Amino acid sequence: MIMNDEVYDAYREAGALARKVLHRGAGLVKEGAGILEMVEETEAMVTDEGAILAFPLNVSLNEAAAHDTAMPGDERMFAAGDLVKVDLGVQVDGYIADTALTVDLGDHAKLVEASRAALEAAIAIVRPGITTGEIGAVIQATIEEHNYKPVANLTGHGLDRYDLHSAPTIPNIAMSGGAVIEEGMVFAIEPFATTGSGRVTEAARVEIYQQIAARPARLPSAKRVLETARPRRGLPFSRRWVPGDKVDIGLMNLVRSGILHPFPVLHDVPGSFVSQAEHTLVVTADGCEVTTR
């Protein structure tokens, strides 16, 4: 990617909007509020601002760490004691801002602070010449200082035009070596702290998909899914966004055909709690600029 003034301005615009909408949306997370209503209202804030979602709003509760969003007709409600990860992506002309915070409806303040402090510690060392392994080491050390575990198999990620997961990968644990950070790189750092095992596994439920191949489909329901997916230019979409009936049949057909990639909900062990914090940043000559702060 070539980082010129136009691209830089698009990243900054996406970041400013993502910051504003994330905090407004997080304010809707209250005991007794409906998850579907919160998600749809927050997603609408992005389109009302003239931007486009980079991915469906992720709202993951308690031991769930990522890839959850409202289901069609979702009747779930936020409850006392919930720990709610709100993860928002906004794109302007394909240039993405990805940011997240954790809303505490219980007594999880120390766990929330662990991921937030790890994010700030990581940002503080970003500059050209360091390695992604060094960033991971700072994240792990900070979370462990708070007496929690980092989630080892979740990472931050590079951001490119219409590409939500490009190089470099930013680990949440110490690693030897890794990619060398260079001026002009754009990536999201997203530490996860957990009271559980420190590893997430895939749940059966899938709400988010991504088109990864451009082949035709025969089933009417599959064709309808692709009508939703194609304008996304490879960015993820929600099952909830696809109109009509037999949507699940179309989705399964396209996954089996290798046209769609599913993103199952990721969770730690039952009864555990996971917190998340995330910012997008652009690497500068002597540090970085956080676009979502």
N, C-alpha and C positions, 0 to 999 in steps of 0.2 A: 504494500500500500504506500502511495506517495502522500506524505503529509504536507499539503499546502494550506494556504489561508482559508480557502473555501471548506476543505475537509475539517480543518481545526475548528472553524466556526460551527459546522454542523454537529461535531462532537460536543462542543460547549452548549449549544442550544438544546440538544437532546438531554444532556446532563442536568441543565437547569430545570427543564420541564419534569424530568424524572424525580428530581429532589422534591419539587413542589407537590407533585401528585402522590408520591410515596407517603409523605407525611400527612397529607389530607386523607388518603385512603386508610392509613393506619389509625387515624382518629375515629374511623367508623367501627373499629374492632372493640366491641363492648359486650359484656355479658348479656345474653338474650337476643343479640342481633343475629340476623340470618346471614350465613356465609355467602349464599348466592347473591343476595341483595348487595352486600358489601363489595363483592367481586365485580358485579356488573356496574355498580355506581363508580367504582374506581377506574375500571377500564374505559367507561364513558368519559371520564375526565380527560383522558389522553386524546381521544378523538375530538372532543369539544375544543381542545387547544390547537387542533389542526395537525397533530402528529399521529403516528401509528404505533401500535404495540409491537415490540420486538418479539414478545412471546406472551401467552396468556398469563394473567396475574397469578403468581403462585401464592397460595395460602396453605401452609403446612402446620399441623397442630401437634404439639407434644413430642412424641417420639418420631413423627414424620419430619424429615429434614428438607425435602425438596420434591418438586414435580407434582404437587397436589394443587388442584384448583377446583372450583365449583363444578359439580355435576349438573347435567340437565335436570331441572326440577329439584335440585338439592334442597333438602329440608333440614340440614344440619344447622345448628346454632352455636355461637360461641358460649362457653360456660365458664363459671368461676373455676379458677385453677389452671386454665388453659395457658399454654405458651405458644404464641402464634408467630410464625415466620411469614413476613410479607415481602415478596420478592418481585420487583417491577422492572420491566425492560421497555424502553422507548427508543424508536428509531426515527431519525430525520434524514430523508434521502438515503436510507440504508445504513447510516452511521449510528451506532448503538450506544446507549447508556444503560447499564445494568446495576441496580442498587437494591439493597434489602436492609430491613431492620426487624427486630423481634419485639412484639408487644406482650407484656407480662400481665395476665389476668389472675395471677396467683402470687406466690412468694419466691419467685425465681430471679430476684434482682442480681444476685452474685453470678449466676450462670449467664444472664444477659450481658453483664459487664465483662465477662471473660472473652466472649467473641468480639465485643466492641473494642476492648483494650488491645486484643491481638491484631485487629484490623489497623488501629492507629499506630501500633508499634511497627507493623509491616510497612505501612505507607512512609513512615519516618525514615526508613533506610533505602527506599527506592531511588536509584540513580543509575546512570549508565555505568556498566562495568561490574555490577554485582550479579550474582547468579540467583536463579529461582530457588535453588536449594537453600541459599542463605535466607531468603524470605520465609520459606517453610520452617526453617529452624527458629526464627523469631516468633512465628505464629505458635508453634508447638510450645516453646518455652513460656510464652505469656499465658497460654491457656492452662498449662500445667502449674504455673505459679498460683493460679486461682483454684487449684485442686480439682480440675476437670480434665477430660480427655479431648484432644482434637479428633475430628472425624477424619481418619487417615485416607479413606477412599473417596473423598469429595475434594475438589480442587477449584481454584480460580482458573481463569482462562483468558486467552487473547480475544480481542474483538476486531473484526474487519468488516468491510461493507457487506451487508446481508449475511454475515457469518458470525454466529453467536459463540462458537467454540473453535477459535483458531489458535495458533501458537502465539505466545508460550503458555504452557500449563504451569499454574502457580500452586505448588503443593501446600497442604496445611500441616505437614510434618517435615522434620529435618531430612534432607537428602543430600547425598554427595554430588557435587557439581550441579548439573542442570543447565538450562539455557542462560546465556549471558544477556542481561538487559541492555537494550540499546535505545538511544534517543529516537523519539517518534513512535515507539511501541505504544499500543493502547491495550489495556487489559483490565479485568476485574479481579480484585482480591476479595475472597469471601470465606473467612474463617467460620467453622462450625465447632462449637463446644458442646460436649455431651456428658450426661451422668451415666450413660450406658456403656456399650462395648467399645465404642470408638470406630465402629465400622457400620455402614448401612447396607441393607439388602433390599431387593426389589419386592414390592407387594404385588398382588394379583391385579389390582385396579390400575387402569391406564386412562388418563384424561387428556393427555397431551401427545401430539404426533408431529412429525416433520416429514415433508416430501423429500426423498433422496434420489428419485429416479423419475424420468419424464417419459413414461410409457403409457399407452392408452389403456382404458379399462372398459370392460363389457357390461358389467352389472350397472343398472340405473343408479343404485345407491352408491356404488363406488364412483361413478361419474359425478354425482352430486358432491361427494367428499372432495374430489379433485377440483371442482369449481371453487371450493373454499380454499384449498391448499395452494393452487397455482399463483394467485396474486401475492402470496406471501413470499415468493422468490426464495424458498428454502428455509424460511424462518418458521418456528413452531406455531401450531394452531391448536385450538381446543375442540374436543368432541362436541362441546356445548354450542360451538359456533356453526355447526353444520345443520342446515334446515331439513325438515322432512322426516320420514320414517325410515326404518331399517338401516339407520346410520351405522350401528355396530356391525352389521353384515358387510357393509361397504368397507369399513375400516379394517376388519379382519381379512377381507379379500385383498386389499392393497398391501397390508403387512406381509401376508403370505407371498404376494407377488414381488416383494422387494421394492415396492414403490414408496411405502411409508416406513418410517422408523418410529416405534413406540417409546415413550418415556414413562415407565412405571413409577408409581410413587415410591420414594426411597425412605426407609425408616430404620432406626436403631431398634433395640430390643423393646418389647412391650413394657410399659411402665416407666421407661426412661424419658428424659427431656433433652431436647436439642435446641440450642440458640444459634442464631446466624447474624452476621453483619457483613455488609458488602458496599464497596464503592468502585467506581470506574475511574481510571486515571490515565493521563497521557504523560509519557516520560519526556522530560525536558533535558537541556544540556547539563543542568546541575541538580536535578531532583525530579519532581513530578508535579503535575497539576491535577487535582482531584476534580473531575467535572461534575460529580453528583453531590458535592458538599456545599 
